[in-house]
Amino acid sequence: MKRTLGTCYYPEHWPREIWEEDAQRMAELGLTWVRIGEFSWSKIEPKAGEYCFEWLDEAIDVLGRAGLKVVLGTPTATPPRWMIDKYPDMLAVDVEGRIRKFGSRRHYCFSHEGYKQECAVITKVIAERYGKNPHVAAWQTDNEYGCHDTTISYGSSALQAFRLWLQEKYKTIDALNDAWGNIFWSMIYDDFDQIELPNLTVTEPNPAHSLDFRRFSSDQVVRFNRLQCDIIREYSAAPLSHNYMGRITDFDHFEVGKDLEIATWDSYPLGFLEDRVGTTPERQRAFARQGDPDFQAFHHDLYRAVGHGRWWVMEQQPGPVNWAPTNPAPLEGMVRLWTWEAFAHGAEAVCYFRWRQAPFAQEQMHAGLLRPDHKEAPAFAEAREVFKEIQNAPVVAQAQSRVGLIFDYDADFAWAVQPHGDGLSYFGIVFDCYRALRSLGLSIDILPPDTQDFSGYDMILAPALMHMSDALKAKLSQTQAQIILGPRAGARDAHMTIPVPLPPAFPDLDVTVSYVESIRSDMPIALEKEGVVEFYREHLEGQDEIVLATEAGEAVAMGNHNIVYLGACLDLEGWKSIISPRCELAGIETMELPDGIRRRACGDECFWFNYTTENYQMDDMTIPPAGVIRVVGEVSK
């Protein structure tokens, strides 16, 4: 499929007399896609039941006549002020019991029935009007589910819906009491209506209660999204998408993705570096103008899986943003690099946010392709360069990687409920593993936990899956691949109870976790090979071979010819100490890459990316700072 470019545009922000000029400039730049409408509810429906579509009709027509394709967003992320007057209890409530007021965006609770009905109405009205419009070539539901900590609400609507969800799941209150272990601390309930939300308790709430509330909250996002998808499909055959975010893990993106044709995500490498990556100050300084070398790639691979192979970058950072702790400008060439990296991981389109920097409101400090005075911002030239390059370049082919990495949102819920140490997180552990794989020159497929077929993979990693179903254990044990599990793999059953036999209880693996401990950040434990144990450690016993040990000879990982259980969190060198030997057993070639140099294999070609500020020399190849090299004919590894 041909790779394309696009942008995000807000015609309602600009005088009508410049729309044609904007559209013509977009087309001349080589853009194909223009996303509009996702924040325009008050413009479309200024008063309840009174619609104003003339401006949107005209905007779509102007863009379409310029040869551009429209991605039309449903405006449900920004309910208008009159909606709050109509449903004052629709606002979300935070964990401290504070109402999250009107005045920005995402100010709604996913469980409020009145608001969901209003969303159904506005979605239907828009879909009826534009479902057959030839210029509307794709749809976006809402905008950035979960952004600004808006997945979970502790209001009355969520409470009532949660009680119904629990009753549907457990059928009887006795079954719930048994599953949650409510005999502990005399927490027995007599009726589902006695159950409250797991916040504002004297000390920590029951972890089983908290885990079910997170699962419920995720299901509410899925249902909210499905409502819009079902309506749009009645009127349009164009593909549906949603724009996910980086490191938003409090709802199951795989489940949301089952109702969509395309997964998209919003990539802000510089904003995320300090805001979400979770790295050291030294590393933040080193990559302040480039972004973390692995964070974007991880999400490219994740959303390729969420979208069943079809995915875009819906919002690509083109310059300084406005919302991170600091907001530097990208190093020259990085916008081009980020775009090509997305294409190398299989993106169909990369859309820059936004067309023109807004001179007003919350995002007036957020750069666009144009400045507020309509002149070109620095990223404009890089977008033009990419367009010229993709016109003359062969399509990037995708092929199954030899390495698969399982990612499970439910595991993230469990770790969030019970991290067992400050700073420990499921995402952090999986991302550390991913970084180690990439630093060894490997390309990775991210896999959902319900993957039915692991054939074709020579190595499968399943780090930190706190609950592993028997079906998943059976499928993994039946493969011929090298498998790396842990830490905390199978540490809890589906109801957050420690299972017996003790974990990991994996077929053909004679390893038992006898007890666990979290470790101070200033007390790492040196390994006999390179690297250290940090933050978390399990004490292992059993008859299998010790494949990784501390300097004192204590087991860190145990296993057999093709299955290894890792009982610790490791630094980068520690991860490589366990991955490299297993790659050798699997016949997977690795290479030690410098920090900031990354590689992505695509079938019979390979992309090299330089995230550093220095030239990188390898054999007869020089990659300049922020440089991209495409090598055709290199065998995929």
N, C-alpha and C positions, 0 to 999 in steps of 0.2 A: 504494500500500500504506500502511495506517495506521502511523503512527510510535508506538513503544511505549517504555516504560522498564523497567528491571530492576535487579537487584542481585546481588552475589556473597555467598553465605551458607555458613557452615560449621557445620551442626547438631551435628557431633561435638565442637565447641568449647564447647557450651553445655548446661546441664541440660535434660533431656527435658521438664520441666514448663513451660518457657517457649516451646517450639516453636510451640504454637497461637497464643500471644499475638504472637510474631514474625510468623507468617504472616498473621494478621489485620491487624496494623499495616502490613505490606507492601501488602496488598490495599487498605487504606484510603488509603494514600499514592498509589495509582494505578499501582503496579508490575504488570507482566505477567510478566516473566521472572525466574527465580532460578537462577543457576548454582551447582551443588554438586558435590562428589565428586572434584575434580581432584587433591587432595592427601591422599587418604584410604586409600592402599593398606594401611598397617599396621593400620587399623581394619577394613578389609574382609577382609584375609588376615593375621591376626596371627601365624600360623605357616604354613610352606610347606604348601599343600594343604588348610588348614583355614580355612573361610570363615565370616564372620559378617555376614549381610546383614539381620538383623532391624532394626537401627537405621536402615539406609538405606531399607528397605521403608517403615518408619514415617515417616521424614522426607519421602519423596516423597509418601506418602499425605496427610500433614498439609498440605503445600504445595498439593497438588492439590485437596484439599477446600476450601481457601480461595480457589480460582479461579485459582491461579498456575500458570504453565507452567514446567517444569523443563528446564534445559540440563544434561545429565549429562556430566561429564568423565571420561575415562579417567585413572587415577591414576599414569600411567607417568613423570611428572616427579619422583616421590618414592618410589623403591624402598625398601622397609623394610630394617632393619638385618640381618635374617636373610638377605636376598638377597646382601649383601656377604660374609657368611660362606660362602655357597654359591658365589659367583663373585667371589673377591677381585680378579681381573684385569679386572672390568667397569668399574672406575672410570676416568674420563678422565685423561689426562696432559697437562700444559700444555707450552708451547713450550720451557720450560727443563728439561723432563724430570721435573717434580714431580707426584706423584699428587694428584689432587683428591679429598679424603677425604669420608667420610660425616659428616654433621652439619648440613647445610642442605638443599639441593634440587638437582635437575638433575645428580646425581652418577652419570652413566653415560656410556659411550661408545656412539655410534650404531652402531658396527661390531661390537659384541660379540654373537656368535651366541646364546650362552646367555641373555643378557638379552633379546634380541629374542624368543626363544621364550617366555620368561616373560611378556613383554608381550602376546604373542599369546594366551596362556592366560587371563590376567586380563581382557583385552578380550573374549574369547569368553564367559567366564563372566558378565560384566556384561551383555553384549549379549543373551545368551540369557535372562537374568532380566528385563531391563527393555525389551527391544526392542519389545514390544507394549503396554507400560504406557501408558495413555492420557494420563498426566500428563507423560511424558517426550517433549517436543515438539521437542527438538534435542539434538545431541551436540557435545562438544568433544574433540578428540584432544590428549592430553598437555597441556602448558602452556608457552607462551612459548619455543618452539624458539629456541635460540641465545642466550637471555639469560644473562648472567654469562660470556660468552665460552665457551660450551659446544658450539658447532658442531664445532670442530676439536679433535681429540685426537691426541696423538703416542704412543699406546701400542701394544702388540704386536697387539691386535685390528685397529686401524686399519692397521698396517703390512701384515699379511697380506691384508686386504681390498683395500688400495690396490694391491698387486702383482697381485691377480686382476683388478682393474678395469683396470689398464694392459695386462695381457695380452689382455683382451677387446677393448680399444680398438685396440691397435697390432698384435696378432697375432704379430709377430716382434720380437725385440730390436733387429734392425738398423733396422726402421722407427722404433722409439722413438728410437734414437741419432740418426737422421737428423732427426727432427722436433724434438728437443730441442737439436740442435747440439752433441752431446757430444764432438765432435772438439776443441772448445775446452777448454783446461786438462786434456786427456787424461782426460775423464770417461766414456770408453766403457765400457759394460756388456756382459758376455758372456751374462747370463741375467737374467730378471726377478727372481729371488730375491736378486740382488746389490743391488737398489735399496732404499735406506733412505728414511726420511721427511726432508723438507727443513728440519730444525732441527738446532741444535748443530753446524753446519758452521763451519770456521775463519773464513771470511768469508761473504758472502751466497751462498745456494744458487743454482743455475741457475734463472732466472725461469720457464722453460718447465716445469721440475720443480715449482716452487712453484704455478704456475697450475693444472697438472693436479691437484695435491693439493687445492687449493681446490675445483675442479670435482668431484672425487671426494667430498670432504666434504659438498658440497651434495647430491650424488646420494644419499648415505647418509641424509640427513634426509628426502628425498623417499620413499625406499624404506621407511624406518621409519614414516612417516605413512601410506603406502599400505597397509602391512600391517594397521594398525588399521582403516582405512576399509573395506577389503575384508571384514573380519570383521564389522564392525557392519552393513554392508549386507545380510548374510545374514539378519539378524534384525530389522532396523528400516527403515522407510521415512522416518523423520524426517531432516531435513537435517543434514549434518555441517559442522563448523566447526573452525577453529583460531584461537587468539588470538595474533597476531603482536605485535611490539614496535616502538617507534620507533627508527629508525636502526640496525636490525639488518640487515646486508646480506651476511652471509657464507654465506647459502644462498639459492637461487632461490625466492622466494615464489610466482612465477608457476607454477613447476613443481609445488610443493606444492598450490597452489590448483586445479590441474586435477583433483584427487581430492576436492575439497570443493564443497559447494553455497554456503557462506557464508564470506567472509573477515571476521574480526574483529580488532581491535587494541586495545591497552591504552594509553590516553591519559593521560599525567601531565605536563601543561603546565609546572608549576612545577619538578618534579623534572628534566625534560628540559632546561630552560633553561640550567642550569649544567652538567649532566651530559652532554648530547649535542648541543645546538644548535651550539656552537662560535662564540659571538659575543663581542663586546667587553665588558669590565667595565661600561662606561657603559650599554650596551644591557641588560645583565643587571640593572643597578639600575633602569633605566626600566621594565622589564617584570617585576620581581621577583615581584609578586603577581598578574600576569595571564598570564604565559607569552609565548613568542615569537608574534607575530601571524601567522606563516606556517607554523610547524612542524606544528601540528595539522592545518591545512588540507592541507598537502602529503601527509600520511599518509592523510587522508580520501580524497583523490583517488587515491593509490597503491592503497589497499586496495579502493576501488571497482573498480579495474581488475583486481586480483588475484582478486576475488570475482565477476568477470564481471557487475558491476552490483549484486550482493547483498552488503551488508556492514553490520557493526555496530561500535559501540564496546563491547567486552566489559568493560573496566574503565575507568571514568572517575574521575579524581582528584576527591574531594569536599572535601578539606581538606589540611592538612600531611601530607607523606609522611615516611618515616624514612631514606631511602637516599641522598639527594642531598647535595652539599657543605653547603648550607644548606637549611632546610625551612620557608619562610614559609607563612602562611595565605593563601588566595586573597582578593583584593579582593572586597568584597561585590558579588554579582551575577555573578561570573565563572563559577560552576558552571552557572548558567542560560545564560550566553553560550556556554560550551563545548558545552553540550547542543544549543542551537539551531544552532550552527555545524555540528555533525555532521549534524543533520537537513537543513540547507541543502545539504550536499554529498551527500545521498542515503542517510544511515544509516536502516536499518529500526528499530534499537533502540539505546538508550544505557543501559548498565548501570553503576551506581555501585559502586565498590570501596571499602569493603565495607559490609555491613549494619551491623555493630557493630564498633567498635574492640576489638581483642584486648587483654586485660590481661596477656598473657604472651608470651614467645618473641620472635623477631626483629622482628616487625611491631607490637609493642605501642605504638610511637610513630606508627603510621600511622592517620590519622583515618578514620572511617566516617560513615555517615548517623546512627548513634547513638553515644553515648559508651559507655565500658565499664559505666557505671551505668544503662544503658538509656534515658537521657534523650536528647532530640533534639540532635544536633550542628548547627552553622549550616547545613550543606548540605541538611538535611532540608527546611527551609522553601523553599529554591530548587527542589528536586525537586518539591515539592507545587505550586509556582507553574507549573513547566513542564507538569506533568500537566494542570492546569486550562487552560492555554493550548492544548495540543494537542487537547484535547477540543472546543474551539470554533473551531479554525483549519482552513483547508483543507489537504489533503495537499500536501506540497511536491512539485511535479512536477520531473522531471529531463529535460534535453535535451542533446543533443550540443553541446559547446562549439565555438567556431570555432578554438580554439588547441589543438594537441596537443603533448605533451612526452614524448619517448621515454625510458623508464627501463629499464636493462639490468643485471641483477645480475652477469652475466659481465664487464661492463666494470668493475664495482666490484672484482671479483676481480683483474683485471689492474692496476688502479690501486693496489690494496693491495700487490701484488707489486712494482710498479715506479712509485712516486709521483714520483720524480725531484726531490723537494724536500720538506723538512720541512713537514708540515701540509697538503700537497696530497692531495686525495681526490676520488674520483668523486662521492660523495654531496654533498660540499661544493660542487662546481662546479654540479651539477644544481640543488641547493637555491638557490644564488645566482641562477641563471637564473629559477627559479620565483618567488623573492621579487621580482625585477624585474618579472615579468609581473603579479604581484598588486599591486605598487605602482602599476602603470598601470591598475588597475581591471579587469583581465581575469580571466575564469574559464577554467580549464584542465582538459583531460582528460589524464591520464597514460596512456601507451600502452606495451604490451610490445613488445620488438624484433621479434617474429614477427607483428606486426599485418599482416593480409592486405589490409585495405581502408582507405585513407586518405581516401576520398571524404568530402566534407562539411567538411573542415578547410581553412581559409584560410591557416593558418600552422602549420608543424610545426618543432619545434626538436629537435635531436639532439646535445646537447652531450656531448663527452668519450667518445664511443663508440670505445674504442681498437681494437676489431675490428668491422668492418662487413662483413657477408656481401654477396656479389654480389647476392643476391636482395633484400636490404633496399635496397641502392643503387639497384637497378633500379626498385623500387616507388616510392621517394621521387622519383626523377628523372622518373617518369611522371605525377606529380601536377601540378596547376596551382597548388598552394599555394606561398606563400613559405616557403623552407626555410633554416634556419640550422644549420650544422654546426660541429663543432670546439669547443674545441681537441682535438688528438690524435685526431681522427676517422680511422679506418682506419690508425692508426699502426703496428699490428701485425697479422700474420695470425693464424690460429687457434692457432698454436703459438708465439706470442710472438716471431716473427721480423719484422724490418723488411722490408716488401714492396718490390719493384721492379716497376713504376714506383713512385717514392716517393709517400707519402701527400699528399693524401687520395685521389687517383686516383678521383675521382667523375665520372660521366658529365656531359658538357657543362660542365665546370668546368676552366678553365685556370689552376690554382693548384698550386704545389708547395711543400712544406715542405723547405727546404734544410738547416736545422739548428735545434735547440731549446736553450733555456737556462732554468734556474730562477733566480729573482731574490730577493735578500734582502728581507725584509719591510719594511726601512727604506729601500728604493730603488725605490719605484713610479715608473712612467713616465707622464707626463701625456699625455692624448689631446688632439687638436686640438679635439674637442668636450668635453662634460662627462665627468669620470671619469678613471680611471687604469688602466693595466696593472699587475697585482700578482702576484707569486709565480712566474709561468710565462709564457714567451713563445716563439713560433715565428717564424722568419724566413721570409717568404713571397716567392716569385717566380712570375712567370707573366704572361700577357697580359690577364687579366681586370681589371676596374676596381677600384681601391682604394676601398672604401666606408667604411672607418674607418682613421684614421692617427694616429700620435703627433704631438706638437707639432713634432717635427723632420721630419715628412712621411713617416715609415717606415710601411709597410703593417702594419696590425693585422688587418684583415679585407678579403677580396677576393671578388668574385663578379660575377654578371650580373643580368639582370632579375628572376630569382626564386630563385636559389641563392646563398648567401653562405657562405664558409668563414671562421670566426673562429680566429685563431691565437694566442690569449692567454687568460689568466684576467683577469677584469675585476671592479672593484668595482661597487656597485649603480648608480651613475650611468653607468658605462661600459656595463653591460648595457643600460640604457635607451637609451643613445646608438645602439646597433645595433638594438634591437628596435623602437623607435618609428618610424623611417622605413620599416621593412618592414611594420609594421602599416598605415601610411598607404597603401603600395602595395597591400596586401591589402584595403583598404576596411574595416579594423577600427578602430573608434573607441576611443581611449584617454583616460585622465584621470590627472592627477598627484594621487595620494592622499597625505595626510600619513602619516608613519610611525605605525602603530598603528590607522589607519582602513582597513578592508578591506571588500570587496564580493564577493558571490557571486550571479551571475545564474542563475536557474532557469526556463527557459522564458519566460513572460511576466511574471515577477515577479523581485524582487531583494531580497536581504538585505544590510543594512549592519551592521558590527560595529565597536564602539569599544573597542580594547584599551588606551586611554590612561586617565589619571586626571582628564581635563578634559572638559568639554562640547565636542562638535564640532558646529559650525553649518555647514550647507550649504543654500543657498537658504532655503526655509521649513521645513527639517527640522533638528531638534536631537537629537543622539544623546548621551545622558548617559554618564558613565564606566561601563564594563562593560555598555553598552547594546546592544540589538539592535533594529533597525527593519526591518520587512517591508513592502516597497512592491509592491503588486500592480498590474500593468498596465505596468510598465517593460519595455521591449523588451530581450531578452537580447543581450549584446555579447560 
